[in-house]
């Protein structure tokens, strides 16, 4: 995928799964915030998706040398440009917690 400006990216959270983000190429930044600090907007239980609004507590610049694991309490905003647009290839492993 192509990274996007911060304003276009969405928050996503999960109730049952943790995600392990592994960049294979490109660069992006991923915002993370504790679920309790954000406003829940939508739930799709059949997809294990919870949408939120609010601000990131921390930003992680991601390159192919980095791995980020987020748990259900870690709401995350992915695909955000880090210093400009980038074409990203990424593996995202989901595991039930």
C-alpha positions in Angstrom: 0.0 0.0 0.0 0.9 3.7 -0.3 1.3 5.6 2.9 -1.1 8.6 3.4 -1.3 11.9 5.3 -2.2 11.6 9.0 -5.6 13.1 8.4 -6.6 10.3 6.1 -5.5 7.4 8.3 -7.9 5.7 10.7 -7.6 4.2 14.2 -8.2 0.5 14.6 -8.5 -1.7 17.6 -9.2 -5.3 18.3 -11.0 -7.2 21.1 -9.7 -10.7 20.5 -6.4 -10.4 18.6 -3.0 -8.8 18.8 -1.2 -7.8 15.7 2.5 -8.1 14.8 3.5 -5.6 12.1 6.6 -6.5 10.1 7.7 -4.1 7.3 9.2 -5.9 4.4 9.9 -2.7 2.4 9.2 1.1 2.6 8.6 3.2 5.6 5.6 4.4 7.6 4.8 5.6 11.1 2.3 3.9 13.4 0.5 5.8 16.1 -0.5 4.0 19.3 -2.8 5.0 22.1 -4.4 3.1 25.0 -8.0 2.4 24.2 -9.2 4.2 27.4 -7.7 7.5 26.1 -9.7 7.5 22.8 -13.4 7.7 21.9 -14.9 4.5 20.5 -16.9 5.2 17.3 -17.8 1.9 15.8 -17.6 -1.8 16.5 -17.7 -4.7 14.0 -17.4 -7.8 16.2 -17.6 -10.2 13.2 -14.4 -8.5 11.9 -12.8 -8.0 15.3 -12.6 -4.3 14.4 -13.2 -1.3 16.7 -12.9 2.2 15.3 -11.8 5.2 17.5 -11.1 8.9 17.4 -8.5 10.8 19.3 -4.7 11.5 19.4 -1.7 9.2 19.5 0.2 8.8 22.7 3.3 7.7 20.8 4.5 7.4 17.2 6.7 4.5 16.0 8.7 5.1 12.8 8.8 1.8 11.0 11.4 0.5 8.5 12.2 -3.1 7.5 14.4 -3.4 10.6 11.5 -2.9 12.9 8.7 -5.1 14.4 5.7 -3.7 16.3 3.4 -5.8 18.4 0.1 -4.2 19.5 -2.3 -5.9 21.9 -6.1 -5.3 22.3 -5.6 -2.3 24.6 -3.2 -0.8 22.0 -5.3 1.0 19.5 -3.2 1.8 16.4 -3.2 4.0 13.3 -1.2 2.6 10.4 -0.2 3.6 6.9 0.8 7.1 8.0 3.5 9.0 6.0 6.9 9.3 7.7 8.6 12.2 6.0 6.8 11.7 2.7 4.9 9.1 0.8 6.2 5.5 0.6 5.2 2.3 -1.0 5.0 -0.3 1.8 5.0 -4.1 1.8 4.1 -5.5 5.2 3.2 -8.7 6.9 0.7 -8.4 9.7 0.4 -11.5 11.9 -2.7 -11.8 14.0 -2.8 -14.0 17.1 -5.6 -14.6 19.6 -4.9 -13.3 23.1 
